[in-house]
Amino acid sequence: MSSIGSTIGSGDNSNTAAFKQHPQTWRAVISSSIGNALEWFDVLIYSAMAVTIAKLFFPTENQTVSLLITFATFGVSFFMRPLGAVVIGAYSDRAGRKAALTLSILLMMIGTLLIAIMPTYAQIGLLAPAGIVVARLLQGFSAGGEFGSSTAFLVEHAPHRRGFFSSWQVASQGMSIVLAAVFGAILSSQLSTAQLESWGWRLPFFFGMLIGPAGYYIRRNLEESPEFAQADATRTPLRDIMRDQKLRLLIGAGSVIMATVSVYLVVYMPTYAVKQLGMTSTASFSATILAGVIMLLFSPLVGQLSDKYGRTPFMLGSSVLFVLLTYPLFSWLSFNPSFFNLLLVQGVIGLLMTMYFASMPALLSDIFPVQTRGTGMSLSYNIAVMIFGGFAGMTITWLIAVTDNKLAVTFYVIGGALLSVIATLAARYKLRIR
């Protein structure tokens, strides 16, 4: 296993051969991207609509408390992610990537539908927030198995171009950020407060439902990934990881931290801009679109470069820049809160986030062998996302409230960046993954 990453980045001829051997590779990209975009859109739109959802489902006399409860509900679903990672990830290692991907998209569709049709607190009382929690738990379970299974599905179609093809997972998340921000900007600018609270907030969740049937159909009609089909499947992937690959699991989880922190920083920025900087919702959502566009457009380029130069240089460079630049950027923004400055900050965050995140899925696939890849990647990803992503909004809101300091958001980001520096160095020098 120590040589798992040794074949990565071989010459152009190998890349071309690998691509020609698997004619359904681009169908795999499309199917995985549609499902992943759905998963992330449904996760992100909840955060984008947090202020409205807080008022409708978790009303209190204190707006900060309502917002904290809303973000806590957002975070609760992330407790289900490791369970989903174990169940769906192990299912993908036993039954195949295709079966796991089909299951995860169906579960996400059900959870999204529940949120879209849920009556508010004013209509059914405590059953409303309870229903939201149940829907979020189902979404969390589904998302727990999606990333590892879909990324494994991609890289196993073109093993010598893992960076490029796995980066489409990240590009699809950029599309999700763009869609969530566009919905937020349009709804906040075109609808009155009464219209938004009455029915407008439900529209993006119904939109998320429209993507599901297409993704389900495409996934049902795909063949199994070639590398997995040729491997000797294990019946006990979780036991194998816990017995023989604990260090790999720890390093994998650590390498996900910066990707998680940066994405949820971008997602939290509209709330931060409105609550802490006094900016309009339309302006804050519009600035978020830029970060999503950068992620969408540049992820495949970074992924391709990581096949040539390695994953760790991009991840280390991004983490170090996050450590150095985050506090000065937010300090400057807090003293000069304009739309142009917010746009600039979101642009810098988007570039650094893409530089790190687009390299990270291939690194995870390098860490785990094919027999345990679905389970290992799912667990690594979702342990980090549960701890550093699910409660990011609540933690940042709490830090700002407790310290009475708008810049407390930077402490969270810098801490995550430092942990990822350690994990990336361990992957490079302990596991010999470049």
Summary of the structure (lengths in Angstrom):
residues: 434
radius of gyration: 20.5
end to end distance: 14.7
largest distance: 64.8
contacts: 1747
relative contact order: 0.16
helix: 84%
strand: 0%
